[in-house]
Amino acid sequence: MLINCPISTVYGKSSKKQYVFRLNLNQYRNTHYRVLSQSKVSYKHDLIKINPELLTTKFSRPVHLTFTLFKPSKRKIDRANVCSIVEKYVCDVLTDLNCWEDDNDEYVLSTTYKTGGVDKVNPRVEMLITEEVDELPEPECLGMDLAKGK
C-alpha cells in the first residue's frame, strides 16, 4: 500500500493564529509538547484527507516500511531528519486508526529511507507498506522428488 504523506501541517485554533509545522527532527526537538500535540492532530486530519482509504485499512501481518522523500528543491538535505518524524507521525496515526495492532518492532519489522528526487509543486514523503510473506515451502513438502526429476 502506498501512502502520500505531507511534510508539513498547519495547526492553530483560529484562522488568525495558524502556524506551519514542518516535519523534521530539528523542529521537532525544539518544539513545546503542546504544539507537538496540536500538530499531530492536524497531521492526522491532513493524512486522512489525502488518503481516505486509511479509514478501512487493516494489516494482519507484520510489515516493512519504505519512505521515499521528494524534496522541494535541489538543496542538500538530511533525509533521515524528515523521514524519521514523518515515520513517527504516520505510524502513530495508523495505530490510532487501528490499521495495525501497534507500531513496535514486533509489527514493524524494518524501515528504509530513500530519496526520490525533486518535486517543487508537491514535496512529500511516499510511504510504501508491504506485509511480511511466509516463506515458500521446501520442494519435498510439495510431493516432488528433485533427485528423480518428478
Buried (B, 14 or more C-beta within 10 A) or exposed (E): BEBEBBBBBEBBEEEEEEEEBBBBBEBBEEEEEEBBEBBBEBBBEBBBEEBEEBEEBEBEEBBBBBBBBBBBEEEEBEBBBBBBBBBBBBBBBBBEBEBBEEBEEEBBBEBEBEEBEEEEEEBBBBBBBBEEEEEEEEEEEEEEEEEEEE
